[in-house]
């Protein structure tokens, strides 16, 4: 009996070292993705905004600062538009502070966890655990200019309402954002139709080793 318990304990230890645990009923290995693990750990977050624009060039924007620490943000983003638009992800843009419409709080995907996001708002005194939302009026007032464009895609056309990033695996569209840097996620209308813009950000934060 002792020998059997020793063997079972050894098997469990091997599974743990391999990043897997045995199923209680079958003994089969059970694994989850690293991203799913971050959800369990309370370090995964999501935020989403929607805004209607009516003129060519009007923008809907989510923007934030990353912290000056080694706790890096692993980000995926998707966008939707009901008429012609462009979706861009910009690194280190120029954005006038204190012009946002409101602040969008990133929600912890583990609703039982108290961890908060390391993002901060675009303000003279940035607020932690916030992402700044700019509607078309606020975006114009913020004088947003681009520098490094990480992603530039046409969306909102027939059959392509949603950005391609929404339909591929995380590994193909994930960005590990640079620390102490500002980022903007922008949907801009390409026509004068009533155009409902939507931006969704999903990310986890992990300390680089």
C-alpha positions as CSV (number, residue, x, y, z in Angstrom):
1,X,0.0,0.0,0.0
2,X,2.8,2.4,0.9
3,X,4.6,1.6,-2.3
4,X,1.4,2.3,-4.3
5,X,1.0,5.7,-2.6
6,X,4.6,6.5,-3.3
7,X,4.2,5.7,-7.0
8,X,1.0,7.8,-7.1
9,X,2.7,10.7,-5.4
10,X,5.6,10.4,-7.9
11,X,3.2,10.5,-10.8
12,X,1.5,13.6,-9.5
13,X,4.8,15.3,-9.0
14,X,5.8,14.5,-12.6
15,X,2.6,16.0,-13.9
16,X,3.2,19.2,-11.9
17,X,6.7,19.5,-13.2
18,X,5.3,19.1,-16.7
19,X,2.7,21.9,-16.1
20,X,-0.2,19.4,-16.0
21,X,-2.3,17.7,-13.3
22,X,-4.1,14.4,-13.6
23,X,-7.9,14.3,-13.9
24,X,-9.4,12.9,-10.7
25,X,-11.5,10.3,-12.5
26,X,-9.4,9.2,-15.4
27,X,-5.8,10.0,-14.4
28,X,-5.4,11.8,-17.8
29,X,-3.2,14.8,-18.0
30,X,-5.1,18.1,-17.9
31,X,-3.4,21.3,-19.2
32,X,-4.5,24.8,-19.9
33,X,-2.9,27.5,-22.0
34,X,-0.6,30.1,-20.4
35,X,-3.1,32.8,-21.2
36,X,-5.9,30.8,-19.5
37,X,-3.5,30.4,-16.5
38,X,-3.2,34.2,-16.3
39,X,-7.0,34.4,-16.1
40,X,-7.0,32.0,-13.1
41,X,-4.2,34.1,-11.5
42,X,-6.2,37.2,-11.7
43,X,-3.8,39.0,-14.1
44,X,-6.0,39.1,-17.3
45,X,-8.2,42.0,-18.1
46,X,-10.7,43.2,-20.8
47,X,-12.3,46.5,-21.7
48,X,-14.6,47.5,-24.6
49,X,-16.2,50.7,-25.9
50,X,-18.6,51.7,-28.6
51,X,-19.2,55.0,-30.3
52,X,-21.2,56.3,-33.3
53,X,-19.5,58.7,-35.7
54,X,-21.1,60.4,-38.7
55,X,-18.4,62.1,-40.7
56,X,-15.3,61.2,-42.6
57,X,-12.2,61.2,-40.4
58,X,-14.0,61.1,-37.1
59,X,-12.2,58.8,-34.6
60,X,-13.0,56.6,-31.7
61,X,-9.9,56.0,-29.5
62,X,-8.8,53.9,-26.5
63,X,-5.4,55.0,-25.2
64,X,-3.2,54.4,-22.1
65,X,0.3,54.5,-20.7
66,X,2.2,51.3,-19.8
67,X,4.1,51.3,-16.5
68,X,7.9,51.9,-16.2
69,X,8.4,48.4,-14.7
70,X,9.1,44.9,-16.0
71,X,5.4,44.0,-15.6
72,X,4.7,43.9,-19.3
73,X,1.3,43.9,-21.0
74,X,0.6,41.2,-23.5
75,X,-2.1,42.7,-25.6
76,X,-4.6,41.6,-28.3
77,X,-7.1,44.0,-29.8
78,X,-10.1,43.8,-32.2
79,X,-12.3,46.4,-33.8
80,X,-15.7,46.6,-35.6
81,X,-17.3,49.2,-37.7
82,X,-20.7,49.3,-39.5
83,X,-19.4,51.3,-42.4
84,X,-16.0,51.9,-44.0
85,X,-13.2,52.7,-41.5
86,X,-9.6,52.1,-40.6
87,X,-8.3,50.4,-37.5
88,X,-4.8,51.3,-36.3
89,X,-2.6,50.5,-33.3
90,X,-0.1,53.3,-32.7
91,X,3.0,53.2,-30.4
92,X,4.2,56.4,-28.7
93,X,1.6,58.7,-30.3
94,X,1.3,62.4,-29.3
95,X,-1.9,63.0,-27.3
96,X,-2.8,66.1,-25.5
97,X,-3.7,65.1,-21.9
98,X,-6.9,65.7,-20.0
99,X,-9.1,65.6,-23.2
100,X,-10.7,62.2,-22.9
101,X,-14.4,61.7,-22.9
102,X,-14.2,59.3,-19.9
103,X,-12.1,56.6,-18.5
104,X,-12.7,52.9,-19.2
105,X,-11.8,50.6,-16.3
106,X,-10.3,47.3,-17.4
107,X,-12.2,44.5,-15.8
108,X,-10.4,41.6,-14.2
109,X,-11.5,38.4,-16.1
110,X,-11.4,36.5,-12.8
111,X,-14.3,38.2,-11.1
112,X,-13.2,36.7,-7.8
113,X,-9.8,38.4,-7.9
114,X,-8.9,41.9,-6.6
115,X,-5.9,42.5,-8.9
116,X,-6.0,45.7,-11.0
117,X,-4.5,46.6,-14.3
118,X,-1.2,48.4,-14.6
119,X,-2.4,50.7,-17.4
120,X,-2.9,54.4,-16.6
121,X,-5.0,57.1,-18.2
122,X,-3.9,59.9,-20.5
123,X,-3.9,62.7,-18.0
124,X,-1.5,65.3,-16.5
125,X,-1.7,63.1,-13.4
126,X,-2.3,59.6,-14.9
127,X,-4.8,57.4,-13.0
128,X,-3.8,53.8,-12.5
129,X,-6.1,51.0,-13.6
130,X,-7.7,53.2,-16.3
131,X,-7.8,53.4,-20.1
132,X,-8.8,56.7,-21.7
133,X,-11.7,56.7,-24.1
134,X,-12.0,59.5,-26.7
135,X,-15.1,60.0,-28.8
136,X,-14.9,61.9,-32.0
137,X,-15.0,65.4,-30.3
138,X,-12.5,64.5,-27.7
139,X,-10.2,62.8,-30.2
140,X,-10.1,66.0,-32.3
141,X,-9.4,68.1,-29.2
142,X,-6.5,65.8,-28.2
143,X,-4.6,66.5,-31.4
144,X,-3.5,62.8,-31.8
145,X,-0.6,62.3,-34.1
146,X,1.0,59.0,-35.0
147,X,4.6,57.9,-34.9
148,X,5.0,54.1,-35.0
149,X,2.0,52.3,-36.5
150,X,2.0,48.7,-35.4
151,X,-1.3,47.7,-37.2
152,X,-3.2,49.4,-40.0
153,X,-6.3,47.7,-41.4
154,X,-9.4,48.6,-43.4
155,X,-12.6,47.4,-41.7
156,X,-16.3,48.0,-42.0
157,X,-16.6,46.9,-45.7
158,X,-19.0,44.2,-46.8
159,X,-17.9,40.9,-45.4
160,X,-15.1,42.5,-43.3
161,X,-17.0,44.4,-40.6
162,X,-14.6,43.1,-37.9
163,X,-10.8,43.4,-37.9
164,X,-8.9,40.3,-38.9
165,X,-7.3,40.2,-35.5
166,X,-10.6,39.0,-34.1
167,X,-10.5,35.8,-36.0
168,X,-7.0,34.4,-35.6
169,X,-5.1,32.7,-32.8
170,X,-3.7,34.9,-30.0
171,X,-0.1,34.1,-30.9
172,X,-0.5,35.7,-34.3
173,X,-1.8,39.1,-33.1
174,X,-0.4,39.5,-29.6
175,X,1.9,42.4,-28.9
176,X,4.1,42.6,-25.8
177,X,3.9,46.3,-25.2
178,X,6.9,48.4,-24.4
179,X,7.2,49.6,-20.8
180,X,6.8,53.3,-20.1
181,X,5.2,54.0,-23.4
182,X,1.9,55.4,-24.6
183,X,-0.4,53.4,-27.0
184,X,-3.5,54.3,-28.9
185,X,-6.1,52.0,-30.6
186,X,-8.0,54.0,-33.2
187,X,-11.0,53.5,-35.5
188,X,-11.4,56.3,-38.0
189,X,-14.4,56.6,-40.4
190,X,-13.7,56.6,-44.1
191,X,-17.1,58.0,-45.1
192,X,-20.0,60.2,-44.0
193,X,-22.3,57.3,-43.1
194,X,-23.5,56.7,-39.6
195,X,-20.8,54.4,-38.4
196,X,-20.8,52.5,-35.1
197,X,-17.2,52.0,-34.0
198,X,-16.3,49.3,-31.5
199,X,-12.9,48.5,-29.9
200,X,-12.2,45.6,-27.6
201,X,-8.9,45.1,-25.7
202,X,-7.9,41.9,-24.0
203,X,-4.6,41.6,-22.2
204,X,-2.7,39.9,-19.4
205,X,0.2,41.4,-17.4
206,X,3.3,39.4,-16.5
207,X,6.6,40.3,-14.9
208,X,9.4,39.7,-17.4
209,X,12.2,37.4,-16.0
